[in-house]
Amino acid sequence: MLGGIGIPELLIVLVIVLVIFGAGKLPQIGGNLGKAIKNFKGGIKDKELDEAQAEQIEAKPKMAEKTPAPEKTAEKV
């Protein structure tokens, strides 16, 4: 079963990471990983905002087309 990652497997991965990178680099790697995740989430949020703004811009002309222009009445003075 490939999806069954438990505590023992995670500990083995942690030991391997400690051996490869050393204890001194782990905080730096963790910080960089956190910044990368934060930037990724920000990029997704910006894309969603851009799409929402584009939908609003496209919706405005459609609303203007549906609204009839006010009738001009000619008043004689």
Steps between C-alpha positions, in 0.01 A plus 500: 500500500667823384282750687569356846763740634503481878715624786784247449534591133501873579772449761714312249459785249591754771819308587599485133441875461710568813786290361489666158457866600619510860326654800629852425329531162158365605364833634609674179342231284179514705486879470553488126232234464258714704570804281447292186163376626398855597593633154314215333183573699535871423536428129187288498307768689618768255394286205154450652468876557606572141243253368226651719587851380495381137156349553374827650636698206333262255171519693478881501446543122237226504312681774521826305354331192200374698423836656289710263606856438273764654252642254550858398186704496486815302337774699378805323555822681 
